[in-house]
Amino acid sequence: SQQGEEDPQALSIQEGENATMNCSYKTSINNLQWYRQNSGRGLVHLILIRSNEREKHSGRLRVTLDTSKKSSSLLITASRAADTASYFCATATDSWGKLQFGAGTQVVVTP
Amino acid sequence: GAVVSQHPSRVICKSGTSVKIECRSLDFQATTMFWYRQFPKQSLMLMATSNEGSKATYEQGVEKDKFLINHASLTLSTLTVTSAHPEDSSFYICSARLKTSNQPQHFGDGTRLSIL
């Protein structure tokens, strides 16, 4: 079953704008991960944030984690057409590292 | 680093055929691999966790006799869809994880399975 819920389901922006998507989950986690999926391809890992971390940056990406609210956000700054993809959050809750994925946010960046 | 190769990328076959999908970690040893199924415009659904040298752990509702998983080495896991039917048509994706905890999963490029 899916633990994470994401919003919005879809996001359409222009190049140069920022894109923000949110993820909520239900149970305690070890870490939360964000992935990107281009159409018909596998997933690419973006950022992993541990349960004791609050914010993490990687290039134009910024992830926050609020464990009290059981929520996370992914911000993509200065978006590019190449950022067009589906973005998924996933929570790891056990020692095996099994992931439960959210429903995903489909982002379209137009030139 | 941490490249996962999945093969084949696309399979089209007749109903009743068994199909084998391979997942290889190319530059690291993966004691644990995962198999997912994804329907169009939906999220990934975990099917099973594949552990090297032991039986796979299947998620609730996934038929282990239908989806046979073998993880014979630290770099290879296979998923065999036995006697496939049109309802098995889907996008199957594997991933592998390094042994240490708090590490991301590394995904293959997926296999598009179409059963006629």
Backbone of each chain as ProteinMPNN parsed JSONL, in Angstrom:
{"seq_chain_A": "SQQGEEDPQALSIQEGENATMNCSYKTSINNLQWYRQNSGRGLVHLILIRSNEREKHSGRLRVTLDTSKKSSSLLITASRAADTASYFCATATDSWGKLQFGAGTQVVVTP", "coords_chain_A": {"N_chain_A": [[0.849, -1.187, 0.0], [0.39, 2.305, -0.55], [2.222, 4.654, 1.197], [2.872, 7.313, 1.061], [1.481, 10.434, 0.149], [1.115, 12.692, -2.452], [1.151, 16.105, -3.413], [1.019, 18.847, -5.71], [-0.929, 16.72, -7.972], [-0.316, 17.208, -10.542], [1.727, 19.567, -12.263], [2.304, 22.484, -13.967], [4.618, 24.563, -15.36], [6.639, 27.437, -16.338], [9.838, 27.685, -17.912], [12.482, 28.639, -15.779], [10.919, 29.309, -13.636], [10.095, 28.393, -10.226], [9.456, 25.151, -8.852], [7.373, 23.5, -6.645], [6.679, 20.69, -4.689], [4.78, 18.549, -2.589], [4.837, 16.068, 0.022], [3.186, 13.719, 1.979], [3.136, 11.482, 4.761], [2.452, 8.482, 6.726], [3.452, 6.865, 8.828], [6.173, 6.321, 11.211], [9.484, 6.975, 10.062], [12.648, 5.856, 8.636], [14.14, 7.106, 6.701], [13.532, 9.504, 4.054], [13.011, 9.621, 0.619], [13.545, 11.165, -2.547], [12.674, 10.751, -5.916], [13.121, 10.874, -9.483], [11.327, 10.287, -12.481], [11.552, 9.797, -15.817], [9.455, 9.584, -18.681], [8.518, 6.277, -19.301], [10.859, 5.212, -18.334], [13.326, 4.077, -15.887], [13.724, 4.882, -12.363], [15.37, 7.75, -11.063], [17.528, 8.525, -8.504], [17.262, 11.331, -6.387], [17.472, 12.87, -3.891], [18.211, 11.878, -0.564], [16.904, 12.087, 2.615], [17.457, 11.943, 6.014], [15.717, 10.841, 8.978], [16.435, 12.441, 11.096], [17.206, 14.774, 10.016], [16.545, 18.055, 8.707], [16.639, 19.65, 6.494], [17.879, 19.59, 3.161], [20.186, 20.057, 0.493], [20.799, 19.905, -3.016], [22.399, 20.891, -5.658], [20.125, 22.478, -7.743], [18.056, 21.611, -6.238], [16.029, 21.42, -3.349], [15.225, 19.954, -0.353], [12.929, 19.514, 2.252], [12.129, 18.3, 5.516], [9.658, 17.518, 7.783], [9.153, 15.97, 10.547], [7.339, 16.067, 12.58], [5.005, 16.83, 11.419], [4.852, 14.902, 9.61], [5.649, 15.225, 6.897], [7.081, 16.261, 3.746], [8.898, 18.336, 1.481], [9.732, 19.107, -1.901], [11.696, 21.266, -3.662], [12.306, 22.681, -6.74], [14.462, 24.82, -8.143], [14.657, 27.548, -10.501], [13.652, 26.249, -12.921], [14.047, 23.957, -15.685], [13.426, 22.904, -19.082], [14.27, 20.293, -19.263], [13.701, 19.302, -16.796], [11.225, 18.287, -16.855], [9.215, 15.69, -15.869], [8.097, 12.872, -13.881], [7.806, 13.058, -10.383], [8.617, 11.389, -7.449], [8.026, 10.757, -4.019], [9.403, 8.678, -1.47], [9.224, 6.505, 1.269], [11.299, 5.012, 3.712], [11.033, 2.478, 5.97], [11.891, 0.213, 7.294], [14.546, -2.142, 8.215], [15.381, -3.403, 5.956], [15.24, -1.564, 4.033], [13.066, -1.275, 2.422], [10.922, 0.47, 0.242], [8.149, 2.684, 0.257], [6.136, 4.144, -2.038], [4.93, 7.38, -2.954], [2.119, 8.788, -4.742], [3.033, 10.406, -6.735], [4.098, 13.346, -8.57], [3.408, 14.943, -11.512], [5.397, 16.829, -13.477], [5.54, 19.468, -15.731], [7.57, 21.381, -17.672], [7.615, 24.179, -19.548], [9.243, 25.655, -22.362]], "CA_chain_A": [[0.0, 0.0, 0.0], [1.167, 3.526, -0.628], [2.209, 5.43, 2.422], [2.986, 8.733, 0.792], [0.563, 11.11, -0.758], [1.789, 13.874, -2.96], [0.371, 17.112, -4.116], [-0.142, 18.505, -6.539], [-0.778, 15.571, -8.853], [0.317, 17.695, -11.765], [2.228, 20.934, -12.131], [2.78, 22.993, -15.251], [5.284, 25.849, -15.142], [7.522, 27.868, -17.418], [11.266, 27.678, -17.595], [12.93, 29.722, -14.914], [10.096, 29.35, -12.429], [10.349, 27.341, -9.226], [8.413, 24.132, -8.706], [7.325, 22.92, -5.3], [5.726, 19.602, -4.517], [4.727, 18.12, -1.193], [4.623, 14.645, 0.274], [2.812, 13.409, 3.356], [3.205, 10.055, 5.039], [1.602, 8.152, 7.868], [4.119, 6.195, 9.944], [7.564, 6.738, 11.468], [10.369, 6.6, 8.951], [14.103, 5.931, 8.789], [14.519, 8.204, 5.82], [12.593, 9.792, 2.97], [13.801, 9.79, -0.597], [12.871, 11.71, -3.724], [13.132, 10.193, -7.178], [12.551, 11.401, -10.721], [11.125, 9.28, -13.52], [11.178, 10.244, -17.147], [8.441, 8.704, -19.244], [8.948, 4.979, -19.797], [12.198, 4.873, -17.858], [13.436, 3.779, -14.468], [13.772, 6.032, -11.465], [16.682, 8.312, -10.749], [17.547, 9.05, -7.141], [17.585, 12.749, -6.286], [17.96, 13.228, -2.55], [17.775, 11.101, 0.596], [16.974, 12.878, 3.841], [17.254, 11.066, 7.147], [14.646, 11.296, 9.873], [16.947, 13.451, 12.032], [17.595, 15.952, 9.239], [15.406, 18.93, 8.436], [16.744, 20.24, 5.167], [19.024, 19.122, 2.396], [20.289, 20.706, -0.815], [21.635, 19.286, -4.034], [22.267, 21.718, -6.865], [18.911, 23.297, -7.754], [17.038, 20.927, -5.462], [16.015, 21.624, -1.904], [14.24, 19.083, 0.29], [12.709, 19.713, 3.679], [11.438, 17.21, 6.193], [9.052, 17.869, 9.068], [8.668, 14.697, 11.061], [6.183, 16.296, 13.454], [3.838, 16.892, 10.531], [4.963, 13.782, 8.673], [5.58, 15.778, 5.548], [8.322, 16.667, 3.104], [8.689, 19.09, 0.25], [10.828, 19.175, -2.868], [11.705, 22.511, -4.419], [13.233, 22.768, -7.862], [14.591, 26.239, -8.477], [15.069, 27.889, -11.868], [13.375, 25.012, -13.66], [14.422, 23.848, -17.099], [12.587, 21.962, -19.819], [14.758, 18.942, -18.955], [13.161, 18.867, -15.497], [9.937, 17.648, -17.116], [9.277, 14.299, -15.421], [7.296, 12.599, -12.689], [8.624, 13.065, -9.169], [8.035, 10.541, -6.415], [8.662, 10.602, -2.717], [9.344, 7.301, -0.994], [9.661, 6.405, 2.657], [11.923, 3.763, 4.152], [10.6, 2.302, 7.357], [12.447, -0.979, 7.936], [15.986, -2.329, 8.058], [15.671, -3.877, 4.6], [15.244, -0.44, 3.113], [11.903, -1.295, 1.538], [10.357, 1.799, 0.018], [6.745, 2.857, -0.117], [6.118, 5.321, -2.894], [3.758, 8.213, -3.105], [1.456, 8.704, -6.044], [3.837, 11.138, -7.714], [3.688, 14.629, -9.142], [3.859, 15.076, -12.897], [5.827, 18.209, -13.699], [5.81, 19.84, -17.119], [8.223, 22.688, -17.766], [7.568, 24.618, -20.946], [10.276, 26.648, -22.677]], "C_chain_A": [[0.889, 1.244, 0.0], [1.064, 4.26, 0.691], [2.163, 6.91, 2.118], [1.901, 9.236, -0.132], [1.222, 12.407, -1.176], [0.795, 14.855, -3.533], [1.306, 18.206, -4.58], [0.09, 17.235, -7.345], [-0.062, 15.973, -10.119], [0.657, 19.167, -11.608], [2.781, 21.365, -13.481], [3.356, 24.385, -15.039], [6.144, 26.2, -16.349], [8.969, 27.812, -16.945], [11.635, 28.887, -16.749], [12.132, 29.827, -13.625], [10.519, 28.236, -11.467], [9.162, 26.388, -9.174], [8.495, 23.539, -7.308], [6.28, 21.817, -5.251], [5.873, 19.059, -3.098], [4.387, 16.645, -1.078], [4.241, 14.468, 1.731], [2.835, 11.896, 3.546], [2.57, 9.773, 6.393], [2.346, 7.577, 9.071], [5.528, 6.738, 10.145], [8.47, 6.206, 10.37], [11.834, 6.606, 9.381], [14.65, 7.054, 7.92], [13.438, 8.395, 4.768], [13.435, 10.128, 1.751], [12.932, 10.382, -1.704], [13.537, 11.141, -4.975], [12.465, 10.916, -8.336], [12.414, 10.268, -11.716], [10.726, 9.977, -14.812], [10.28, 9.178, -17.761], [9.033, 7.409, -19.777], [10.324, 4.536, -19.34], [12.163, 4.472, -16.39], [13.516, 5.054, -13.651], [15.206, 6.457, -11.204], [16.61, 8.923, -9.358], [17.984, 10.509, -7.139], [18.221, 13.082, -4.941], [17.4, 12.242, -1.538], [17.943, 11.975, 1.823], [16.615, 11.961, 5.009], [16.247, 11.671, 8.115], [15.123, 12.367, 10.854], [17.453, 14.707, 11.304], [16.365, 16.774, 8.907], [15.435, 19.513, 7.033], [17.998, 19.719, 4.487], [19.001, 19.762, 1.017], [21.137, 19.849, -1.736], [21.428, 20.066, -5.326], [21.049, 22.617, -6.772], [17.775, 22.677, -6.94], [17.179, 21.232, -3.982], [14.884, 20.773, -1.335], [14.147, 19.448, 1.765], [11.956, 18.514, 4.235], [10.938, 17.703, 7.541], [8.437, 16.605, 9.645], [7.475, 14.88, 11.997], [4.896, 16.347, 12.636], [3.817, 15.727, 9.554], [4.814, 14.283, 7.231], [6.957, 16.196, 5.059], [7.973, 17.491, 1.875], [9.949, 19.037, -0.597], [10.66, 20.458, -3.659], [12.745, 22.406, -5.522], [13.299, 24.24, -8.253], [15.037, 26.415, -9.926], [14.881, 26.706, -12.81], [13.766, 25.133, -15.133], [13.503, 22.853, -17.776], [12.981, 20.518, -19.509], [14.278, 18.432, -17.602], [11.789, 18.225, -15.654], [10.028, 16.167, -16.822], [8.216, 14.104, -14.342], [8.229, 12.497, -11.493], [7.892, 12.295, -8.078], [8.783, 10.697, -5.106], [8.488, 9.146, -2.291], [9.888, 7.257, 0.418], [10.233, 5.023, 2.937], [11.624, 3.606, 5.633], [11.202, 1.079, 8.038], [13.925, -1.144, 7.592], [16.361, -2.838, 6.678], [15.751, -2.722, 3.605], [14.107, -0.48, 2.112], [11.316, 0.1, 1.441], [8.869, 1.716, -0.274], [6.641, 4.192, -0.829], [4.812, 6.086, -2.798], [3.227, 8.113, -4.52], [2.189, 9.478, -7.132], [3.229, 12.452, -8.148], [4.267, 14.717, -10.546], [4.149, 16.537, -13.172], [6.126, 18.412, -15.178], [6.383, 21.249, -17.122], [8.272, 23.089, -19.238], [8.596, 25.712, -21.193], [9.695, 28.06, -22.807]], "O_chain_A": [[2.013, 1.213, 0.501], [-0.024, 4.463, 1.231], [1.505, 7.678, 2.82], [1.471, 8.554, -1.061], [1.806, 13.123, -0.363], [-0.253, 14.484, -4.062], [2.302, 18.478, -3.911], [1.213, 16.731, -7.387], [0.696, 15.196, -10.699], [-0.033, 19.912, -10.913], [3.625, 20.685, -14.063], [2.652, 25.287, -14.585], [6.352, 25.388, -17.25], [9.266, 27.882, -15.752], [11.162, 30.001, -16.976], [12.616, 30.373, -12.633], [11.199, 27.282, -11.844], [8.02, 26.774, -9.422], [9.563, 23.129, -6.855], [5.15, 21.987, -5.709], [6.948, 19.108, -2.5], [3.745, 16.059, -1.95], [4.9, 15.008, 2.62], [2.584, 11.134, 2.612], [2.195, 10.693, 7.12], [1.924, 7.775, 10.21], [6.015, 7.527, 9.335], [8.246, 5.125, 9.825], [12.213, 7.265, 10.349], [15.499, 7.839, 8.341], [12.548, 7.559, 4.61], [14.441, 10.831, 1.845], [11.731, 10.122, -1.775], [14.761, 11.061, -5.082], [11.388, 11.494, -8.191], [13.274, 9.391, -11.793], [9.7, 10.655, -14.884], [10.35, 8.006, -17.391], [9.942, 7.432, -20.607], [10.893, 3.594, -19.891], [11.12, 4.518, -15.738], [13.39, 6.159, -14.179], [16.121, 5.636, -11.136], [15.735, 9.74, -9.073], [18.953, 10.878, -7.802], [19.369, 13.522, -4.874], [16.248, 11.821, -1.643], [19.013, 12.544, 2.042], [15.585, 11.287, 4.984], [15.966, 12.869, 8.069], [14.309, 13.12, 11.388], [18.055, 15.588, 11.917], [15.26, 16.238, 8.834], [14.395, 19.829, 6.455], [19.018, 19.447, 5.121], [17.936, 19.983, 0.442], [22.062, 19.162, -1.304], [20.408, 19.918, -6.0], [20.933, 23.423, -5.849], [16.651, 23.18, -6.962], [18.281, 21.295, -3.437], [13.738, 20.862, -1.777], [15.159, 19.662, 2.433], [11.244, 17.814, 3.516], [11.704, 18.241, 8.341], [7.329, 16.218, 9.273], [6.687, 13.953, 12.187], [3.831, 15.952, 13.111], [2.882, 15.581, 8.768], [3.967, 13.816, 6.471], [7.87, 16.448, 5.846], [6.889, 17.357, 1.305], [11.066, 18.939, -0.09], [9.609, 20.704, -4.251], [13.908, 22.086, -5.275], [12.293, 24.828, -8.649], [15.703, 25.552, -10.499], [15.837, 26.226, -13.419], [13.808, 26.213, -15.722], [12.867, 22.04, -17.106], [12.132, 19.627, -19.493], [14.435, 17.25, -17.297], [11.247, 17.677, -14.693], [10.819, 15.456, -17.442], [7.531, 15.047, -13.944], [9.311, 11.918, -11.585], [6.709, 12.519, -7.822], [10.012, 10.761, -5.08], [7.542, 8.474, -2.703], [10.894, 7.896, 0.727], [9.721, 4.008, 2.464], [11.922, 4.485, 6.441], [11.043, 0.917, 9.248], [14.482, -0.394, 6.79], [17.515, -2.727, 6.264], [16.256, -2.872, 2.493], [14.156, 0.187, 1.079], [11.225, 0.821, 2.435], [8.397, 0.807, -0.956], [7.011, 5.234, -0.289], [3.743, 5.513, -2.588], [3.804, 7.446, -5.378], [1.985, 9.229, -8.32], [2.014, 12.647, -8.1], [5.475, 14.58, -10.739], [3.256, 17.382, -13.108], [6.861, 17.64, -15.794], [5.756, 22.19, -16.635], [8.894, 22.416, -20.059], [8.802, 26.586, -20.351], [10.433, 29.01, -23.07]]}, "seq_chain_B": "GAVVSQHPSRVICKSGTSVKIECRSLDFQATTMFWYRQFPKQSLMLMATSNEGSKATYEQGVEKDKFLINHASLTLSTLTVTSAHPEDSSFYICSARLKTSNQPQHFGDGTRLSIL", "coords_chain_B": {"N_chain_B": [[28.852, 5.646, -10.517], [27.154, 2.738, -9.038], [25.333, 1.378, -10.857], [22.511, -0.077, -12.341], [21.44, -2.63, -14.372], [18.835, -3.603, -16.473], [17.175, -6.165, -18.178], [15.141, -7.852, -20.617], [14.388, -4.693, -22.286], [11.985, -4.47, -23.463], [9.249, -6.578, -24.032], [7.236, -8.542, -26.073], [4.802, -10.901, -26.21], [3.026, -14.047, -26.661], [0.0, -15.079, -25.021], [0.299, -17.273, -22.266], [2.954, -17.773, -22.418], [6.098, -17.946, -20.707], [8.053, -15.489, -19.161], [11.251, -14.16, -18.666], [12.936, -11.804, -16.712], [15.871, -9.955, -16.266], [17.934, -8.553, -13.74], [20.684, -6.697, -13.058], [23.324, -5.672, -10.955], [25.865, -3.592, -11.801], [28.288, -2.492, -10.907], [28.506, -2.85, -8.239], [27.919, -4.766, -5.256], [24.907, -6.259, -4.509], [23.085, -7.144, -1.917], [20.441, -7.096, -1.528], [17.672, -6.885, -3.618], [14.955, -5.336, -5.319], [11.685, -5.786, -6.646], [9.375, -4.147, -8.687], [6.113, -3.158, -9.819], [4.492, -1.236, -12.242], [1.698, 0.515, -13.225], [0.205, 2.327, -15.993], [0.638, 5.795, -15.614], [0.64, 5.624, -12.876], [1.837, 4.974, -9.521], [4.771, 3.252, -8.234], [4.477, -0.147, -7.363], [5.464, -2.228, -4.868], [6.521, -5.498, -5.394], [8.078, -7.657, -4.495], [10.795, -8.533, -2.316], [14.061, -9.316, -2.935], [16.441, -11.467, -1.81], [19.838, -12.306, -1.692], [20.725, -15.614, -1.997], [18.642, -16.594, -0.493], [15.102, -17.231, -0.012], [12.748, -15.216, -1.762], [10.888, -12.435, -0.465], [7.546, -11.867, -0.576], [5.135, -9.326, -1.302], [1.914, -8.669, 0.135], [-0.75, -10.168, -1.571], [0.608, -10.668, -3.916], [1.285, -13.193, -6.16], [3.365, -15.787, -5.496], [3.902, -18.068, -6.963], [3.333, -17.301, -9.444], [4.961, -15.179, -10.03], [8.099, -15.738, -10.187], [11.032, -15.458, -8.354], [14.51, -15.267, -8.414], [17.554, -15.023, -6.809], [20.477, -15.472, -7.331], [23.095, -14.661, -7.158], [25.319, -12.056, -5.941], [25.033, -10.053, -7.718], [22.963, -10.429, -9.461], [19.538, -10.736, -10.053], [16.562, -12.425, -10.919], [13.354, -12.179, -12.417], [10.674, -14.153, -13.142], [7.87, -14.278, -15.046], [5.379, -16.421, -14.987], [3.531, -18.392, -17.295], [2.222, -16.198, -18.659], [-0.445, -13.809, -18.874], [-2.76, -11.539, -20.526], [-3.479, -9.697, -18.502], [-1.205, -9.484, -17.044], [0.347, -7.746, -18.316], [2.423, -4.988, -18.117], [4.607, -2.493, -16.636], [7.639, -3.413, -15.469], [9.932, -2.952, -12.898], [13.19, -3.095, -11.562], [15.238, -2.756, -8.623], [18.245, -2.069, -6.779], [20.104, -2.227, -3.779], [22.754, -0.872, -1.851], [24.644, -2.469, 0.747], [24.768, -1.125, 3.195], [22.781, 0.703, 5.552], [20.321, 3.362, 5.205], [20.734, 4.129, 2.568], [20.172, 5.029, -0.834], [17.974, 3.45, -3.27], [18.938, 1.952, -6.329], [17.869, 2.106, -9.585], [16.846, -0.029, -12.287], [16.199, 0.359, -15.84], [13.72, -0.551, -16.393], [11.206, -2.871, -17.668], [9.068, -3.25, -20.288], [6.31, -5.106, -20.506], [4.267, -6.812, -22.672], [1.49, -8.695, -23.188], [-0.078, -10.64, -25.533]], "CA_chain_B": [[28.761, 4.339, -9.882], [25.853, 2.198, -8.654], [24.513, 1.216, -12.061], [21.695, -1.284, -12.41], [21.037, -2.921, -15.743], [17.663, -4.476, -16.544], [17.058, -6.673, -19.537], [15.095, -6.936, -21.755], [13.653, -3.452, -22.045], [10.631, -4.604, -24.002], [8.887, -7.943, -24.427], [5.877, -8.767, -26.572], [4.688, -12.343, -26.427], [1.68, -14.597, -26.648], [-0.538, -15.548, -23.757], [0.758, -18.613, -21.914], [4.422, -17.796, -22.43], [6.795, -17.501, -19.493], [9.004, -14.429, -19.511], [12.259, -13.928, -17.636], [13.539, -10.47, -16.712], [17.093, -9.952, -15.469], [18.341, -7.306, -13.094], [22.083, -6.831, -12.661], [24.074, -4.531, -10.437], [27.066, -3.69, -12.622], [29.54, -2.06, -10.276], [28.456, -3.013, -6.786], [27.258, -5.995, -4.826], [23.596, -5.953, -3.945], [22.512, -8.277, -1.186], [18.986, -6.977, -1.621], [17.091, -6.265, -4.812], [13.512, -5.176, -5.203], [10.936, -5.81, -7.897], [8.181, -3.313, -8.654], [5.231, -3.154, -10.975], [3.929, 0.103, -12.397], [0.677, 0.676, -14.248], [0.308, 3.644, -16.619], [0.336, 7.003, -14.839], [0.495, 5.305, -11.456], [3.085, 4.867, -8.782], [5.364, 1.919, -8.187], [3.956, -1.047, -6.357], [6.47, -3.237, -4.54], [6.038, -6.872, -5.523], [8.846, -8.585, -3.672], [12.17, -8.223, -1.939], [14.888, -10.44, -3.337], [17.651, -11.546, -0.993], [20.806, -13.243, -2.239], [20.905, -16.876, -1.304], [17.469, -17.027, 0.265], [13.838, -17.051, -0.731], [12.242, -13.842, -1.842], [9.75, -12.073, 0.386], [6.529, -11.281, -1.442], [4.147, -8.463, -0.681], [0.571, -9.238, 0.196], [-1.501, -10.126, -2.815], [1.442, -11.037, -5.06], [1.368, -14.652, -6.221], [4.758, -16.21, -5.619], [4.019, -19.088, -8.011], [3.156, -16.599, -10.708], [6.135, -14.319, -10.215], [9.211, -16.456, -9.562], [12.21, -14.619, -8.19], [15.739, -15.96, -8.074], [18.653, -14.076, -6.56], [21.515, -16.483, -7.19], [24.409, -14.071, -6.879], [25.25, -10.707, -5.385], [24.854, -9.058, -8.779], [21.914, -10.81, -10.4], [18.242, -11.238, -9.627], [15.681, -12.601, -12.065], [11.907, -12.297, -12.207], [10.028, -14.908, -14.213], [6.408, -14.238, -15.062], [5.033, -17.732, -15.541], [2.263, -18.494, -18.013], [1.723, -14.817, -18.635], [-1.731, -13.5, -19.498], [-2.844, -10.097, -20.82], [-3.548, -8.863, -17.294], [0.152, -9.334, -16.502], [1.005, -6.676, -19.062], [2.742, -3.891, -17.196], [6.0, -2.041, -16.617], [8.291, -4.014, -14.313], [11.184, -2.257, -12.609], [13.957, -3.628, -10.445], [16.195, -1.85, -7.993], [19.22, -2.723, -5.914], [20.56, -1.341, -2.709], [23.999, -1.212, -1.191], [24.395, -3.186, 1.987], [24.623, -0.259, 4.363], [21.458, 1.299, 5.7], [20.198, 4.759, 4.798], [21.241, 4.313, 1.217], [19.074, 4.996, -1.815], [17.912, 2.329, -4.205], [19.35, 2.28, -7.694], [16.864, 1.45, -10.401], [17.029, -0.355, -13.686], [15.386, 1.171, -16.738], [12.388, -1.116, -16.53], [10.848, -3.778, -18.759], [7.678, -3.112, -20.717], [5.817, -6.436, -20.875], [2.965, -6.792, -23.34], [1.033, -10.062, -23.465], [-1.148, -10.555, -26.525]], "C_chain_B": [[27.329, 3.946, -9.602], [24.895, 2.109, -9.848], [23.79, -0.122, -12.004], [21.211, -1.457, -13.841], [19.871, -3.902, -15.73], [17.449, -4.88, -17.99], [16.012, -7.769, -19.61], [14.324, -5.663, -21.412], [12.208, -3.563, -22.517], [10.411, -6.053, -24.415], [7.441, -7.943, -24.904], [5.763, -10.253, -26.848], [3.245, -12.798, -26.279], [1.283, -15.048, -25.248], [-0.094, -16.988, -23.505], [2.262, -18.746, -21.874], [4.965, -17.389, -21.064], [7.908, -16.541, -19.899], [9.967, -14.192, -18.353], [12.869, -12.543, -17.809], [14.75, -10.502, -15.786], [17.396, -8.572, -14.917], [19.756, -7.505, -12.562], [22.626, -5.547, -12.063], [25.465, -4.619, -11.052], [28.352, -3.376, -11.863], [29.472, -2.094, -8.757], [27.733, -4.313, -6.466], [25.972, -5.644, -4.089], [23.053, -7.179, -3.235], [20.996, -8.263, -1.276], [18.593, -6.276, -2.908], [15.582, -6.267, -4.65], [12.879, -5.222, -6.594], [9.631, -5.045, -7.727], [7.377, -3.516, -9.941], [4.603, -1.762, -11.034], [2.928, 0.109, -13.533], [0.743, 2.1, -14.782], [-0.174, 4.765, -15.704], [0.083, 6.71, -13.361], [1.863, 5.182, -10.806], [3.627, 3.443, -8.852], [4.752, 1.11, -7.055], [5.007, -2.129, -6.1], [5.855, -4.627, -4.632], [6.745, -7.792, -4.544], [10.227, -8.042, -3.391], [12.997, -9.473, -2.177], [16.199, -10.42, -2.561], [18.577, -12.629, -1.525], [20.911, -14.475, -1.369], [19.724, -17.334, -0.478], [16.2, -16.753, -0.54], [13.404, -15.594, -0.706], [11.065, -13.657, -0.891], [8.751, -11.318, -0.466], [5.579, -10.387, -0.645], [2.778, -9.13, -0.744], [-0.133, -9.087, -1.14], [-0.696, -10.487, -4.055], [1.648, -12.546, -5.05], [2.799, -15.107, -6.464], [4.948, -17.286, -6.684], [3.88, -18.477, -9.4], [4.408, -15.787, -11.047], [7.307, -14.954, -9.45], [10.443, -15.565, -9.52], [13.38, -15.474, -7.742], [16.857, -14.941, -7.918], [19.886, -14.923, -6.265], [22.888, -15.925, -6.861], [24.227, -12.654, -6.362], [25.049, -9.642, -6.451], [23.704, -9.365, -9.716], [20.668, -11.311, -9.682], [17.377, -11.377, -10.872], [14.236, -12.716, -11.594], [11.346, -13.046, -13.394], [8.525, -14.818, -14.035], [5.96, -15.52, -15.746], [3.649, -17.706, -16.175], [1.553, -17.139, -18.043], [0.406, -14.676, -19.392], [-1.816, -11.991, -19.707], [-2.88, -9.206, -19.575], [-2.193, -8.696, -16.612], [0.926, -8.249, -17.246], [1.208, -5.476, -18.148], [4.185, -3.468, -17.413], [6.615, -2.579, -15.332], [9.657, -3.357, -14.118], [11.883, -2.937, -11.439], [14.833, -2.538, -9.842], [17.114, -2.659, -7.095], [19.737, -1.712, -4.907], [21.891, -1.83, -2.164], [23.701, -1.754, 0.201], [24.106, -2.257, 3.165], [23.251, 0.401, 4.392], [21.501, 2.769, 5.29], [20.904, 5.034, 3.482], [20.085, 4.272, 0.237], [19.073, 3.693, -2.593], [18.315, 2.843, -5.583], [18.521, 1.435, -8.644], [17.371, 1.095, -11.794], [16.089, 0.5, -14.519], [14.008, 0.582, -17.005], [12.225, -2.02, -17.736], [9.373, -3.6, -19.057], [7.227, -4.473, -21.219], [4.415, -6.317, -21.463], [2.609, -8.22, -23.717], [-0.179, -9.975, -24.393], [-2.214, -11.624, -26.3]], "O_chain_B": [[26.398, 4.701, -9.882], [23.807, 2.684, -9.842], [24.372, -1.153, -11.668], [20.646, -0.541, -14.438], [19.924, -4.922, -15.043], [17.529, -4.059, -18.904], [15.986, -8.596, -18.698], [13.685, -5.579, -20.363], [11.325, -2.85, -22.039], [11.261, -6.671, -25.056], [6.547, -7.42, -24.238], [6.538, -10.806, -27.63], [2.372, -12.051, -25.838], [2.131, -15.357, -24.411], [-0.108, -17.819, -24.413], [2.788, -19.727, -21.35], [4.358, -16.584, -20.358], [8.615, -16.777, -20.879], [9.549, -14.043, -17.205], [13.266, -12.159, -18.909], [14.674, -11.009, -14.667], [17.138, -7.556, -15.563], [19.998, -8.372, -11.722], [22.411, -4.462, -12.602], [26.171, -5.608, -10.852], [29.399, -3.951, -12.161], [30.271, -1.455, -8.073], [27.03, -4.878, -7.303], [25.968, -4.831, -3.165], [22.616, -8.137, -3.874], [20.347, -9.297, -1.118], [19.116, -5.212, -3.24], [15.015, -7.094, -3.935], [13.458, -4.761, -7.577], [8.885, -5.254, -6.77], [7.881, -3.966, -10.97], [4.233, -1.188, -10.01], [3.256, -0.246, -14.666], [1.271, 2.989, -14.114], [-1.247, 4.688, -15.107], [-0.611, 7.467, -12.682], [2.899, 5.276, -11.464], [3.019, 2.555, -9.449], [4.538, 1.608, -5.95], [5.39, -2.858, -7.015], [4.815, -4.904, -4.035], [6.117, -8.596, -3.855], [10.755, -7.208, -4.127], [12.674, -10.552, -1.681], [16.97, -9.464, -2.65], [18.139, -13.751, -1.78], [21.154, -14.392, -0.165], [19.801, -18.371, 0.18], [16.233, -16.129, -1.601], [13.664, -14.856, 0.244], [10.349, -14.604, -0.564], [9.061, -10.26, -1.013], [5.267, -10.653, 0.516], [2.528, -10.021, -1.556], [-0.114, -8.022, -1.757], [-1.263, -10.601, -5.142], [2.122, -13.113, -4.065], [3.373, -14.839, -7.52], [6.034, -17.408, -7.25], [4.27, -19.079, -10.4], [4.842, -15.727, -12.197], [7.482, -14.741, -8.25], [10.842, -14.99, -10.532], [13.269, -16.288, -6.826], [17.076, -14.103, -8.793], [20.29, -15.077, -5.113], [23.746, -16.639, -6.341], [23.117, -12.122, -6.35], [24.908, -8.461, -6.132], [23.487, -8.63, -10.679], [20.735, -12.189, -8.822], [17.448, -10.546, -11.778], [13.942, -13.268, -10.533], [11.521, -12.62, -14.535], [7.978, -15.226, -13.01], [6.143, -15.681, -16.952], [2.723, -17.081, -15.659], [0.449, -16.973, -17.525], [0.177, -15.332, -20.408], [-1.03, -11.243, -19.127], [-2.367, -8.087, -19.597], [-2.045, -7.869, -15.712], [2.031, -7.882, -16.846], [0.275, -5.012, -17.492], [4.89, -4.013, -18.263], [6.168, -2.244, -14.235], [10.436, -3.227, -15.063], [11.248, -3.309, -10.452], [15.124, -1.528, -10.484], [16.8, -3.784, -6.705], [19.793, -0.51, -5.166], [22.127, -3.031, -2.031], [22.628, -1.518, 0.756], [23.29, -2.578, 4.029], [22.642, 0.624, 3.345], [22.568, 3.338, 5.06], [21.582, 6.048, 3.319], [19.114, 3.549, 0.458], [20.044, 2.936, -2.575], [18.069, 3.994, -5.945], [18.473, 0.21, -8.529], [18.19, 1.796, -12.388], [15.287, 1.267, -13.984], [13.219, 1.153, -17.759], [12.992, -1.951, -18.696], [8.527, -3.78, -18.181], [7.709, -4.945, -22.248], [3.5, -5.79, -20.829], [3.332, -8.875, -24.469], [-1.173, -9.321, -24.077], [-3.187, -11.693, -27.05]]}, "name": "protein", "num_of_chains": 2, "seq": "SQQGEEDPQALSIQEGENATMNCSYKTSINNLQWYRQNSGRGLVHLILIRSNEREKHSGRLRVTLDTSKKSSSLLITASRAADTASYFCATATDSWGKLQFGAGTQVVVTPGAVVSQHPSRVICKSGTSVKIECRSLDFQATTMFWYRQFPKQSLMLMATSNEGSKATYEQGVEKDKFLINHASLTLSTLTVTSAHPEDSSFYICSARLKTSNQPQHFGDGTRLSIL"}
